[in-house]
């Protein structure tokens, strides 16, 4: 019985002294990073992607308008 207890206690002590503190530090560090929001670089990339998406939407609308004028049934063919 004592052998089994020692086999359980030794890894438990190692876990509580070494693994658990490192785990907690890494967990709360990642929580803090998530709470900070977007960095300036990420924000700039988001703005650039948004502008690109708006331009693409305008181009698609123009293409659809041209197709409607030249071939009114193009939507039914797809």
PyMOL commands that set and color helices and strands:
alter all, ss='L'
color gray80, all
select helices_A, chain A and resi 2-35+40-70+74-77
alter helices_A, ss='H'
color red, helices_A
deselect
rebuild
show_as cartoon
